[in-house]
Amino acid sequence: MVISNLVRYEAFIFVGLLMAIGTLIKLLGLYDFSSDWFWFLAGVGLAVEGAISLNQKVLV
């Protein structure tokens, strides 16, 4: 059960880490990229979270 939950949240955790690392890189001035990429990743993260939530409601 724990492994199953980890696999479900794996994509959400990955997107969150990618956003945090990308923001840190931009804040440190190591690389300057468009903020549109940040919002794109935020949208992907929200879609993944919604899919996980919907999947859990269907399974219950």
C-alpha positions as a Markdown table, in Angstrom:
| # | Residue | x | y | z |
|---|---|---|---|---|
| 1 | Met | 0.0 | 0.0 | 0.0 |
| 2 | Val | 2.8 | 2.4 | 0.9 |
| 3 | Ile | 4.6 | 1.7 | -2.4 |
| 4 | Ser | 1.4 | 2.1 | -4.3 |
| 5 | Asn | 0.9 | 5.6 | -2.8 |
| 6 | Leu | 4.5 | 6.5 | -3.5 |
| 7 | Val | 4.0 | 5.6 | -7.2 |
| 8 | Arg | 0.9 | 7.7 | -7.4 |
| 9 | Tyr | 2.5 | 10.8 | -5.9 |
| 10 | Glu | 5.8 | 10.3 | -7.8 |
| 11 | Ala | 5.0 | 12.6 | -10.7 |
| 12 | Phe | 3.7 | 15.3 | -8.3 |
| 13 | Ile | 6.8 | 15.1 | -6.2 |
| 14 | Phe | 9.0 | 15.3 | -9.3 |
| 15 | Val | 7.2 | 18.4 | -10.7 |
| 16 | Gly | 7.4 | 20.1 | -7.3 |
| 17 | Leu | 11.2 | 19.4 | -7.0 |
| 18 | Leu | 11.7 | 20.6 | -10.6 |
| 19 | Met | 9.9 | 23.8 | -9.8 |
| 20 | Ala | 11.9 | 24.4 | -6.6 |
| 21 | Ile | 15.2 | 23.7 | -8.2 |
| 22 | Gly | 14.4 | 25.8 | -11.3 |
| 23 | Thr | 13.4 | 28.7 | -9.1 |
| 24 | Leu | 16.5 | 28.4 | -7.0 |
| 25 | Ile | 18.7 | 28.4 | -10.1 |
| 26 | Lys | 17.0 | 31.5 | -11.4 |
| 27 | Leu | 17.2 | 33.3 | -8.0 |
| 28 | Leu | 20.9 | 32.6 | -7.8 |
| 29 | Gly | 21.4 | 34.0 | -11.3 |
| 30 | Leu | 22.9 | 30.8 | -12.7 |
| 31 | Tyr | 20.4 | 30.7 | -15.6 |
| 32 | Asp | 17.7 | 33.1 | -16.6 |
| 33 | Phe | 14.7 | 31.5 | -18.2 |
| 34 | Ser | 11.2 | 32.7 | -18.9 |
| 35 | Ser | 8.7 | 32.6 | -16.0 |
| 36 | Asp | 6.3 | 31.0 | -18.5 |
| 37 | Trp | 8.1 | 27.7 | -17.8 |
| 38 | Phe | 7.4 | 28.1 | -14.1 |
| 39 | Trp | 3.7 | 28.5 | -14.7 |
| 40 | Phe | 3.7 | 25.6 | -17.2 |
| 41 | Leu | 5.2 | 23.4 | -14.5 |
| 42 | Ala | 2.7 | 24.7 | -11.9 |
| 43 | Gly | -0.1 | 23.8 | -14.3 |
| 44 | Val | 1.3 | 20.3 | -14.8 |
| 45 | Gly | 1.6 | 19.9 | -11.1 |
| 46 | Leu | -2.0 | 20.9 | -10.5 |
| 47 | Ala | -3.2 | 18.6 | -13.3 |
| 48 | Val | -1.3 | 15.7 | -11.7 |
| 49 | Glu | -2.7 | 16.5 | -8.3 |
| 50 | Gly | -6.2 | 16.6 | -9.7 |
| 51 | Ala | -5.7 | 13.3 | -11.4 |
| 52 | Ile | -4.5 | 11.7 | -8.2 |
| 53 | Ser | -7.4 | 13.1 | -6.3 |
| 54 | Leu | -9.9 | 11.9 | -8.9 |
| 55 | Asn | -8.3 | 8.5 | -9.0 |
| 56 | Gln | -8.6 | 8.1 | -5.2 |
| 57 | Lys | -12.3 | 9.1 | -5.2 |
| 58 | Val | -13.0 | 6.6 | -8.0 |
| 59 | Leu | -11.2 | 3.8 | -6.1 |
| 60 | Val | -13.0 | 4.4 | -2.8 |
